[in-house]
């Protein structure tokens, strides 16, 4: 067996061994959901460019899309994405005000190799939310089904082959919510085993598990003043599998099969802005949001207790990567920071890959680990390859790939999380979806 084949075999074995938070039927280097196969923003693809050429990496194709924050999902040679086609209203953003728009939410399916449109599913969807430029949640692909959640709470299960509806639910109505969260339904759905987990809202239904085949409710759990925007994640600690839910009042560990709360720790973000998923490193769980951050530690029973609050960094959209006792992430003003987990001590910081030379408010970047390097997709539309250790940040190269198009206070930004698969990066703004080759020649 040659070295390349051996590496591929090892990667395959590793993927099979890491079943927590991995949709059934997913193998290889697909990116079938928000955060990748294990929902941890890690990409194991070998053979990538050591550095970008002077002209930048090659854009293989471009496909027309409309507005939206949704990142793509890539599975079995297809790309799934959501957007919004505006028909009436002013989408100009004021963070504290809701906009009334009329338009169509769409689920788009493209061929991953060519960018050719394969099918489109659409439905009328009035918006009464802030930042109304489109849906937020990355589709979740599981075998022959894809699950999508729109900004106003329409949950769909569609056939990956032709986009036909298998089942659908209107979460805002089903769970008696007077209105959607001000910034829309934003917590990316999670498929695991026979269940689909969603953050919803309403009395006793912050977290809800559905049968993934027919959409029937299996359990509902917890109440809070607001659901927040944080995607659910699954962890396995000392043989105890847990669903982690961070809402507007606390961070919680739930039994994934019943919804029973196993532990809870008070953690109150400003404006209910629990957005970034907590990151796990060994026995530690680090959560970071607007105006709130905390480190928790799992004990042998699987319960988690607080170590500290209010240290480290406070992020908005940026994914957090935690490893070897440290965490990397972008705070709300665009500083990429490294902290030591046990103490919360800052080791270094830079604004360069996220927002450029000066901080902005808010600022973000989407970080993915690949081997000993990191791919950092900044809100400026630049992709940076860097090395990050507790000692330093070391830029290798960067290239401008997309124009930022989302309204963000006094500037334009790119707040859509890219996907990585097939040796390529798939990234979108409000005008186009692009496929960029990151393979070494």
N, C-alpha and C positions, 0 to 999 in steps of 0.2 A: 504493500500500500504506500503511495507516495505521500509526501508531507502535506500537500494541500488536502488530499482526501482524508488524511488522518485528522487534520484540524476540523474539517467539516463534520466528521463522525463524532469527534469530541464535543463540538458545539451542539450537535443533535442530541447527544446523550445528556448534556447539561440541561438543555431545554426540557427534556422529558422528566428530569429529576426535579425541576423547579415548577411544580404544578400549582403552587399557591398563586392565585390571581391570574392564572393563565387560562384563557378560554379553551374548551375541549376541541380537539381536532386541529389545533394550531401547531405547526412544526416549521422548522427552517428559520429563515431570516425575515419573516413577515413582521409587519407592525400593525396587528389587528385591532388595536384599541389605543386609547390615550395612554401615553407612557411606555408603549411597547409591549412585548409578549408577557413580561413579568410585572408591568406597570411601574417599573423602577428607573426608567430613562437610561437603560443600558442597551447598547447595540454591539453585538459580538462579531460583526462582519470583519473578516480579515482582508488583506490585499488592497487597502485604500491608499489614496494619494498621501505621500509623505509631506508634500507641500503643494499649494496651488501654483499653477503656471502663471506667468505674468498677466495673461489675458483672463485669468480666473478659471474655475472649473467649467466644464462644458454643459450647457443647457441642452438637454436632449429633445425636449418638447415643451410647448406651452398650450394650455387649454383655457378657454374663456369661462369664467365663473362670475357670479354676482356677489353681493356683499355678504359678509359673515365672519365670525371669529373661529368657527369650527376648524379644527385641524383634520387632516386626512387620516384614514385608516387604510392599510394595505394588506391584502390577503389573497392568496391563490391567483395572482396575476391581475387583480382588480383593485381599484382605488375607490373609496367611498367618502363622500364629502357632503356637507349641507351648506346651503346659501339662502339668500332672501332676495326676492325680486320686488322692489318697491313700486307700488301703484299710485299711492296718494299719501301726502303728509310730508313733514319736514324732519329728516333724520338727524339734524344738527344736535349735538350732544350737550346737555347740561347735566352734570353728575347727580344733582339732587332732584331733578324733575323727570317725570315720565313723559314720553312722547306718544302721541296717538297716530299710528300709521296703518295703512291698509296695504296688503301685499300677499305674496305667496312664498311659503317655505318650501324648499326643494331638497330632495335627496338625490345626489348625482352619483353615477357609477361610470368610471373610466377604465379603459384598458391601460394597465400599468406600463406596458412596453411602448405604446404609441401615443397615449393621451386621447385616443378616440373615445367619444361618448358611446356608452353601451346602453344605458337606459336612464330615465329620469322619472322620479315620483314626486308629485307636487300637490299641495293643498292650500286653500285660502287660509291666511292666518293674520288677523289684526294684531297689532302690537300696542301694549300700554306699559312700556318699560323704559328705563333709561339706557343709554348706549344701545339704541335700537337698530344697529347696523346688521343684525342677523343672528342666527342661532349660534350657540356657544359650544355645545357638547360634541366631542369626537365620537363618531359611530363606533360600535363594538361589534365585531364580526365573530360569529361562532358557527363553524361548519357551513351549512347552507342558509343561515339566517344572519341578518344584520339588524342591529337595534339602534334606533335614533331617538333623541330627545330634543324637541324644539324649545325655543326660548320662552314660550308661553305654556309649556307643559304637555304638548302632544307627544306621547310615547308610541313608537311604531316598531313592529317586528315585520321586516320585509324579506322576501326571497332574494338571495344574492344573484340568482340567475336572471331575473327579469323585473325585480322591484315590486312584484305583486304583494299586496298586504296579506300577511298571515294573521296578525291581530293588531289591535291598537287600543289605546286608552287616553283619556283626557284627564291628566292628573289633577289639575286645578279644580275641576268639577267633581271628580270621583272622591277627592279628599276634602271637599268643602272649604277650599281656600278662597277668601274674598277677592284676592288678586295674587298675581305672581310676585315673587321677590322683586324688588325695584330694579335689579340688574338681571332679571330673568332666571330661568332654570339653567344652571351652569355646571352642576356636578355630573361629571361624565359617568354614564352607567357602567356597571361592572357585571360581567357574566362569570359564574363559577359553578361547576357541576350542573345541576338542574335549575339553578336559580338566576334571576336577574335582579341585581340590587340597585335601588335608586334612592337619592335624597329627594324628598317630596316636600312636606310641610303639613300644616293642619294639626288638629288635636290628636295626639297619640300616633302620629304617622310621619315623623321626621325621616325615619328610615323605613323603607318598605321593600319586601322581597316578593317577586312575582315568579310564577312558574314560567320558565322561558319559552315553553312550547305553546301555551294557550293564553298567557297574560293574566291568569287568575292570581289573586293575592294569596300568598302563603302565610305571611305574617306582617305586622306593622309594629313599630316601636318608637317610643320617646315623644315628648312634647317639649317645645321651646318657643320663645317669642318669635324667632325667625329660623328658617332652616340653614341659612348660610349657603355657601357656594362650593364647599370642599368635596372632592370626589371620594367615594368610599374606597378603602384598600383592605386587603386581607393579609394577615400575618399569622405565622405559626410560632408560638413561643412555648418551649418545653412541652411540646405535644398538644398544646391547646390552640386550636384554630380560632382566630378572632376577626371580626369585621370592625374596622376602626372608622368611627363616625365623629367628625368634629363639626358641631353646629354653633349657633350664636352664643351659647352659654357654657358649653363644656365639651371636652374631648372624651370619647367613650369607647370601650371595648364590648362588642356584642357577640353572642353566640350566633354564628351564621345560619344555623338551621332553625332557630326559634325566635331570634330577636331579643332574647333575654340579655339585659345589661349585666355584664360581668364585672365591670369597674367603671368609675367615672371620676374625672378631675376637672374642676372649674377652670375654664380658660375662655375669657370674654374678649373677642376682637372688636375693634371699633367698627360701627356701622354693619355689624354682622359679617365683616369681611374675613371670614375663614375661607380661603380660596385654595392655597397650595396644599397638596396632600402631605401629611406628616411623613417623615423619612425615618427608616429603621436602620440602626447600626448595632449589631449584636443585641445586647439587652436594653439598648437605649431607643427611645422614640422622641424625635425632635419635631415640634410643631411651630410654625411661624406664620403670622398673619398681620394685618394692619393693627398696630397698637397692642400686639400680644405675641409672646413667644414663650415656650416652655420646653424643658427637658424632663421626660419621664423615664422611669426604669422598671422593667419587668422583673418580678420576683419568681422564684421557682414554681409558684402555683399558676403563673400566667397573668396575675393582676399587675397593674402598673400604678406607680405612685410618683408624685412630683419630686424632682431633684431641685429645680430652680425655675423661676419665671422672670421675664423681662430682660433677658440678656441676649447676646448673639446678634441676630439681625431680624428685622421684621419685614417680611416680603409681601407682595401682593399677588402677582400671577406666577412668578418664577418657580419652576420646579426646584426641589431641594435634593441634592445628592449627599448622602452621608456614608462615610467609609473610614475605617482605621482611626476611629475616635475623633473625627473631624466632620464638619458639614460645610458645603459650598452652596451659595445661593445669592440672589440679587435682592437687595432691599428695595423698598418702594420708590426711592429716589434714583435708582440705577447703579448703586455701588455693588459690584460683585465682591463678595466677602468670603473669607475662610475663617471659621471659628473652631476652637477646641470644645468638644461637646461637654465634657464633665464640668468645665468651669464657665463656659460661655465666652471665654476670652477671644478677642479678635486677633488673628494672626497677620492678616494683610487685607488690602482692599484696592480696587481699581474700578473706574467707570468705563474704561476703554471698550470692552467687547459688548456692553449692553446699550449704552447711550452715547458713546463717543467721549469727547474730552471733558464735558461738564455734566454734573448731575441735572436731572430733570424730574418733574413730578407729575404723574408717577413714571417710573422707568422699569423696564423688564427685559429679560432674556430667557431663552429656553435652552437648558443645559442637558447634554446627553454624553454619557461616558462611552468611549470606544477604546478598549485596551488601556494603554497608559496615557491616552490623550482625551481631550474633551472637545466636543463640537458645541459651539455657543452661537445660537441664532438670536441676534440682537434685535430690538425693536426698530432699529434703523434700517433693517433689511440686509445687514451684513452677516455673513457666516464667518466665524473665527475658529481656527483650530489652535488649541493651546494645551500646555501641560500645567496642571495645578497640583501642588503639594502643600503640606502645612507650612513649608518654608517660603514658597514664592509662587507667583503667577508668571508664566513664560509664554508669550505669544509666539506661535509658529508662523501663521499666515492668516489673511482675511481677504474676503471678496464681497463686493456689493452684488446681491442677487435679485432683490425685489425692492420696489418703492413702497415705503410705508403709506398707508391710506386710511387708517382708522383715526378718528378724531380723539385727541387726548389733551384736554385742557388747551394750551396754547401751541400745540405742535401735532404733527402727524406721527403715528406709531404703527407698528406691526405686532399685533397681539395674537397671532395664530400660531399654534404649536406645530412645528414640522413633524413629518414622519420619515423614518429611515428604513429602507428595505432594498433588496436586489442591488446592493452597491450604490444606491442613489438616495438623494434627499428629495422629498416631496414637500413643497411649501406653497402657501397661497397668500394673496392679499385680497382686496375687494374687486379686483379685475381679472386675475388669472391664477391658475394653478401651474406650477412649473416642476419639471423633473430635472434634477442636476446630477450628473455622474460624478461620484467621488472615488471611482475605481482607479487604481494605478494602471497605466498603459502597459 
